[in-house]
Amino acid sequence: MNISHSEYWKEVSNLAESMLGEALQDNGNDLEVAKEEIQDYRLHETIDGHMWIIYTTYHTDIAEHSHNEDYYKYIYCSESLGEMVYNGGVEALQMTIAFFAFQADVQYKLQKLFEEKEAA
């Protein structure tokens, strides 16, 4: 099953909106506390547990549709990437690319939502 471009971006928006809504609800509508919680663990856990990251069949689609397909390069050095491929194969690199691209896209959407909330 392939992810379409519009399906990808709809999921990015849905994840960001639901994550912010849950964080606000869990923290008494305190935006600053909600933002901190999202950055501390909620964003990572949400992306890490998403079926598009768990199942390798989606990884190339994420890289294709993301605006941040190279974001992993800010996290890992060339040596680490080489070791990753050596130990886990190309699939490990594809998962890393997908994870960080998806996370960065959701983070960007969250930032826009934060700005909207702050302006309101």
N, C-alpha and C positions, 0 to 999 in steps of 0.2 A: 504494500500500500504506500502510495506516495503522498506527500503533503503538498498541497497547492500553495502558491504564493499568498493568496488571500486567506487561506486557512491558517497559515503560519502566523501572519500578522494579527489575525483575529484572536488566536490563542495567546500571543504576546500581550495584547490589550486585556483580554479576559483575566489572565494570570495577574497582571499588575493591578487591575481594578479590584479583584477579589482579595489579593494579598493586602492591599492598603485598607480595604473595608474591614477585613478580619483583624488587622493590627490595630486599627482605630477602635473597633468594638472591644477588643481585649484590653485596651489601655485607656478607657474612659474618654475617648475622642481627643486625646492629647497627641497632636500631630508629631511633636518632637520625639516623644517616647516611641510612637509607632514607627517613625523613620529609623530610629536607633535599633529597634527590634528587628525591623526588616533587614537592615544592613548587618546586624550581628549574626543572625542565623536564618531568619525566615526565607530570604531570597535563595540562599544556597540550598537549604533543605527542599524547597519547592522545586527548584530546577533539578536537583539530584534525584528526586523521587518521581519526576515526570516520565511518563511512558516513552516519550520521544528520546529521552536520554537512556533509559533502561534498555530499550530495544534498538539494536544496531542498525536495523533497516531504515531508521529515520535520520541517521547522522548526516548522510550526504545531502538530504533535502534541507536540513537546517543550515548547513554551510552554504547551500545554493541561494537560499532566501534571505539570509541574515545580512545586515549591514555591518556586522562585526566579525566576519569569518576569520579575520587575522588577529583577533583579540588575544588568543592564546599566546601569541608571541610576546605580549607584555607580562606574561606570567612565568613562562619557561624560557630558559636560555637554550641555545642550540645543543649544547652538551646534554642537557636534561631531556630534550626531545629525542635525541639520538638514543639515549639509554631507554627511554620509554618504548621506542619502536623495537629496539633490540630485545627488551624483556617481554613486551606485550604484543608485538606485531603492529601492523598498520592500523588494525582495529582500535588499538589503544590510542593512537594519535587521532583517529577520526572521532572517537568519543570525546577526547579532550577539546578538539576544535568545536564540536557540536555543543558541548557543555558551556564553554566560555562564550561562544557566539550567542547562544540562547539566553544565557544569563545577562550578557551585556545589552541585548535588545530589550529584555524585560526591565532591566535597570534604567535604561533610557526612558522607557514609557513611565516608570515609576517617578522619575525625576520630573517629568512633565506634569504628572498628577500632583506631586508635592507642590510644584509651583502654582498650579491652579487652586489648590486648597489654601495656600498662603495668601494668594491674591483675593480670595473670597472673604 
